[in-house]
């Protein structure tokens, strides 16, 4: 009989989880509009998306304890197996309402790595796009969902919804809204089911079309 997996609770990611978080987010987003724009080469996009996710998670969200994961443990396949390693199935990266997103320190640390991924000539273009995104964020305190992704093998199992609900519950406890962007219009219906609404659409031929969504606090 093949091994099965048992999903565990949403938990805070540790630095040991960064490789697994990067793998999951890389697999989740490699064919989305943003990585296709950042990394046009089909042959290297997956590896670059994984590396990009590692930079964002490992230099920013995970050290601040602002990343959450759901993992699964493979059941023991033999009587001698007493434990099994957790396998991350989904991850969410957040910025808190305090605005402690790493700011300049994160940018200085990550920029050389990002430049190596996108190419030095494209750095100004990418920075301009990131500036447009930052300009669209609400002025009021809010939780910002930077990335939410599940491993393709776990889609349809509720992993992404569990991660999102956990973050929404925290935001409601804080009495603040939640904000996010998606570059994939296919995601709009999913987020609308959680009471998000589109508050801005960035349509600029230089960048991927970007949908900015806000969910008001339920408190």
C-alpha positions as CSV (number, residue, x, y, z in Angstrom):
1,X,0.0,0.0,0.0
2,X,1.4,3.4,-0.9
3,X,2.1,5.9,1.9
4,X,-0.5,8.4,2.7
5,X,-0.2,12.0,4.1
6,X,-1.9,13.6,7.0
7,X,-2.2,17.4,6.9
8,X,-1.1,19.2,10.1
9,X,-2.1,22.5,11.5
10,X,-1.0,25.8,10.2
11,X,2.2,26.8,12.0
12,X,4.8,29.5,11.9
13,X,7.7,28.7,9.5
14,X,11.3,28.4,10.8
15,X,14.5,29.0,9.0
16,X,14.8,25.3,8.5
17,X,11.6,25.5,6.4
18,X,13.0,28.0,3.9
19,X,14.0,25.4,1.3
20,X,10.6,23.8,1.5
21,X,8.8,27.1,1.4
22,X,10.8,28.1,-1.7
23,X,10.1,24.8,-3.4
24,X,6.4,25.0,-2.8
25,X,6.1,28.7,-3.9
26,X,8.3,28.0,-6.9
27,X,6.1,25.1,-8.0
28,X,2.9,27.1,-7.3
29,X,3.9,30.3,-9.2
30,X,6.4,29.3,-12.0
31,X,3.8,29.6,-14.7
32,X,2.0,32.7,-13.4
33,X,2.2,36.1,-15.1
34,X,4.7,37.6,-12.7
35,X,7.4,35.0,-13.0
36,X,6.9,34.8,-16.8
37,X,7.6,38.6,-16.9
38,X,10.5,38.4,-14.5
39,X,12.1,35.2,-16.0
40,X,11.1,34.9,-19.6
41,X,13.3,31.9,-20.3
42,X,11.2,28.8,-20.1
43,X,14.1,26.5,-19.3
44,X,15.3,28.4,-16.2
45,X,12.0,29.9,-14.9
46,X,11.2,27.2,-12.4
47,X,14.7,27.3,-10.8
48,X,14.7,31.1,-10.7
49,X,11.2,31.3,-9.2
50,X,12.3,28.9,-6.5
51,X,15.4,31.1,-5.8
52,X,13.3,34.2,-5.9
53,X,10.9,32.7,-3.3
54,X,13.8,31.7,-1.1
55,X,15.1,35.3,-1.1
56,X,11.7,36.8,-0.3
57,X,11.0,34.2,2.4
58,X,14.5,33.7,3.9
59,X,15.6,37.4,4.0
60,X,12.3,38.9,4.9
61,X,9.2,37.0,6.2
62,X,10.6,33.9,7.9
63,X,13.1,35.7,10.2
64,X,10.3,38.0,11.4
65,X,8.0,35.0,12.1
66,X,5.6,36.4,9.4
67,X,5.4,33.2,7.3
68,X,3.1,30.3,7.9
69,X,3.0,26.8,6.5
70,X,1.0,23.6,6.4
71,X,2.9,20.4,6.1
72,X,2.2,16.7,5.9
73,X,3.9,13.7,7.4
74,X,4.2,10.6,5.3
75,X,2.9,7.6,7.3
76,X,5.4,5.0,8.3
77,X,5.7,2.4,5.6
78,X,7.5,-0.3,7.7
79,X,7.5,-1.3,11.3
80,X,11.0,0.1,11.7
81,X,9.9,3.6,10.7
82,X,9.2,5.5,13.9
83,X,9.0,9.0,12.4
84,X,8.8,10.7,9.1
85,X,10.0,14.1,7.9
86,X,7.4,16.8,7.4
87,X,6.8,17.9,3.8
88,X,5.6,21.4,3.3
89,X,2.4,21.6,1.2
90,X,1.6,25.2,1.3
91,X,3.0,28.6,2.5
92,X,1.9,32.1,3.1
93,X,4.1,35.2,3.5
94,X,2.7,38.2,5.4
95,X,3.7,41.8,6.3
96,X,2.2,43.0,9.6
97,X,0.2,46.2,10.1
98,X,3.1,47.7,12.0
99,X,4.9,48.1,8.6
100,X,7.9,46.0,9.8
101,X,8.5,44.6,6.4
102,X,12.2,44.8,6.5
103,X,12.3,47.9,4.4
104,X,15.7,49.2,3.4
105,X,17.6,46.4,5.2
106,X,15.7,43.8,3.2
107,X,16.3,45.7,0.0
108,X,20.0,46.1,0.5
109,X,20.5,42.5,1.4
110,X,18.3,41.0,-1.3
111,X,19.0,43.4,-4.2
112,X,22.3,41.7,-5.4
113,X,20.5,38.4,-5.5
114,X,17.5,39.8,-7.3
115,X,19.8,41.5,-9.8
116,X,21.5,38.2,-10.5
117,X,18.1,36.6,-11.2
118,X,16.6,39.2,-13.5
119,X,19.8,40.6,-14.9
120,X,21.3,44.0,-14.0
121,X,19.8,45.8,-16.9
122,X,16.3,45.0,-15.8
123,X,16.7,46.1,-12.2
124,X,15.4,49.6,-12.7
125,X,12.3,48.3,-14.5
126,X,11.6,45.8,-11.7
127,X,12.1,48.4,-9.0
128,X,9.7,50.8,-10.8
129,X,7.1,48.0,-10.9
130,X,7.6,47.2,-7.2
131,X,7.2,50.9,-6.5
132,X,3.9,51.0,-8.3
133,X,2.7,48.1,-6.1
134,X,3.9,49.8,-3.0
135,X,2.0,53.0,-4.0
136,X,-1.2,51.0,-4.3
137,X,-1.2,49.7,-0.7
138,X,-3.7,51.2,1.7
139,X,-2.4,54.0,4.0
140,X,-4.4,52.6,7.0
141,X,-2.8,49.7,9.0
142,X,-3.4,46.4,7.4
143,X,-2.0,42.9,7.0
144,X,-0.4,42.4,3.6
145,X,-0.5,38.9,2.0
146,X,2.7,38.9,-0.1
147,X,2.5,35.3,-1.4
148,X,0.2,32.4,-0.9
149,X,0.8,29.1,-2.7
150,X,0.3,25.4,-2.4
151,X,2.2,22.6,-4.0
152,X,0.3,21.4,-7.2
153,X,0.0,17.9,-5.6
154,X,-1.9,19.4,-2.7
155,X,-4.4,21.6,-4.7
156,X,-8.0,20.8,-3.9
157,X,-7.2,19.6,-0.4
158,X,-7.9,22.9,1.4
159,X,-4.3,23.7,2.3
160,X,-4.4,27.2,0.7
161,X,-7.8,28.0,2.3
162,X,-6.5,27.0,5.8
163,X,-3.5,29.2,5.4
164,X,-5.7,32.1,4.3
165,X,-8.3,31.7,7.0
166,X,-5.6,31.6,9.6
167,X,-4.3,35.0,8.4
168,X,-7.8,36.5,8.1
169,X,-8.6,35.4,11.6
170,X,-5.4,37.1,12.9
171,X,-6.3,40.3,11.0
172,X,-9.8,40.3,12.4
173,X,-8.4,39.9,15.9
174,X,-6.3,42.9,15.2
175,X,-9.3,44.8,13.8
176,X,-7.5,45.6,10.5
177,X,-8.1,44.8,6.8
178,X,-6.1,42.5,4.6
179,X,-4.6,43.6,1.3
180,X,-3.0,41.6,-1.5
181,X,-2.2,41.7,-5.2
182,X,-2.6,39.0,-7.9
183,X,-1.4,39.0,-11.4
184,X,-3.6,36.1,-12.4
185,X,-7.2,37.0,-13.1
186,X,-8.1,33.4,-12.5
187,X,-7.5,33.9,-8.8
188,X,-10.1,36.7,-8.5
189,X,-13.1,34.4,-7.9
190,X,-11.2,32.5,-5.2
191,X,-10.4,35.6,-3.2
192,X,-13.8,37.1,-3.7
193,X,-15.2,34.1,-1.8
194,X,-13.3,35.3,1.2
195,X,-14.8,38.8,0.8
196,X,-11.9,40.5,-1.0
197,X,-12.9,43.1,-3.6
198,X,-10.8,44.7,-6.4
199,X,-9.8,48.2,-5.5
200,X,-7.4,48.9,-8.3
201,X,-6.2,47.4,-11.5
202,X,-2.7,48.2,-12.8
203,X,-2.9,48.1,-16.6
204,X,0.5,49.2,-17.9
205,X,1.9,47.5,-21.0
206,X,5.3,47.5,-19.4
207,X,4.2,45.3,-16.5
208,X,2.0,42.3,-15.8
209,X,-1.7,43.3,-15.3
210,X,-2.1,43.5,-11.6
211,X,-5.3,43.3,-9.5
212,X,-5.2,44.9,-6.1
213,X,-7.7,43.5,-3.6
214,X,-8.8,44.5,-0.1
215,X,-10.8,42.7,2.5
216,X,-12.3,44.9,5.3
217,X,-11.9,43.8,8.8
218,X,-14.8,41.6,10.1
219,X,-14.3,43.0,13.6
